[in-house]
Amino acid sequence: MACKPFSITLAVLAPDNKRQISFGITKGCISDDEAFYVLNFVLRDLVNGEFQDRVRLHVEVGDTDSDKAQRMIDRGLTMTQLNWLQGPVTSKTKSLQPGTTSNPAAEKTLANIVNK
C-alpha cells in the first residue's frame, strides 16, 4: 500500500483561560513504503499573565535524517514555534502602540523562537 502523508493539529484553551494544550502529529513519506512521523505535545499554564511551558514533548520516528523528511520538517513552523507565537510573543506585542513597525525586544524574542 502506498504511503499517504497527513498532518493533524489540535489546540485547546481550557474554559478558565489558564491552560493551553497543543498536540500535533505528522506522517511524511520518504518513499511509497517508508514513512516517518513527527509528534508534538505542549502543556502550558498561565503564569503572571503569560503562558509558560509545563510539558513539552517532541518525538521523531523513522528515517527523519533523510533529505525528504528534513524538507518536510523544515517546511514550516513547528507546533512549538506556533504556540510561542500565539502565546508569549502575542502577549508582548499587544502592548505596543498602534502603527509600531519595529520593537527590538519583540524582534529578539521572535528570532529566538523561529531560529530554534
Buried (B, 14 or more C-beta within 10 A) or exposed (E): EEBEEEEEEEBEBEEEEEBBBBBBBBBBBBEEEBBBBBBBBBBBBBEEEEBEBEEBEEEBEBBBEBEBBEEBBEEEEBBBBBBBBBBBBEEBBEEEEEEEEEBEEBEEBBEEBEEE
